[in-house]
Amino acid sequence: MLNEVSLADSDGQIIEQFDVKGAKANKYFQSKKEVNFSVKKLKKGIYYVRIKMGQKLDNQRVVISK
């Protein structure tokens, strides 16, 4: 089960935390297995998407270049 999805900057500061809790959110994320978000407001640089599922934690690096 998906527990947490967040976006952090290169310093590790959480920029955005996505609501993945609750019946409606869990139903959506479990069926779609995707999270969409806009990067329009972000400065160019390196960011990390943190995904926590149960006891597993995965960090994916994202590079924004405008």
N, C-alpha and C positions, 0 to 999 in steps of 0.2 A: 504494500500500500504506500502511496506517495504521501510523505510527511511534510516536506518543505521544499520550496523552490525560491531562491533568492539571487539577486544580482549584486556583485561587489566590485569596487574599483581595485586598482592594482595595489592599494595600501590595505585591502581587506575590509574597508568600510562598506557596510550594506547600503546600497543605493535604493533598492526596491525589494520588497518581500511580497511574493504572490500568494493570494489566498487559495490554498489547496485543501483546506480543512472543511468539514461539514459535508453533509450528504450530497448536496447539489455539486459542489466543487469536486469532490472525490469521484462522483459518477462521471463528470465531464473529463477529468484528467485520466482516469483509468480507461475510459473508452477511446479517447483521442490520443493519449500519450504524447501530447505536445503542449508547449506554452508559447504564446505569441506575445511580444511586447515591442513597443516602439523605441527606437534608438535616436530619434530626432533631437531630443534634449541633451543627449550625452555628448561630451567632448570626445575628440578622437583620442584613442589610447587603448590600453589593455584592460579588460574586465573579465570577471569570472562568474559563471552561472553555477550555482551550488544546488545540487539535487540530492535530497535525502529520501531514501525509500527503505523503510524498516530500519535495519541496522547498517545498511550500505550508504556510503556517502561518495558522491562523484562530483568533481569540479571540472568544468569545461571552460577552456580559455576562449575568449571572444575578442577579436581585434576590430576596433571601429576606426575606419579611415574615411574621412569625408573629403 
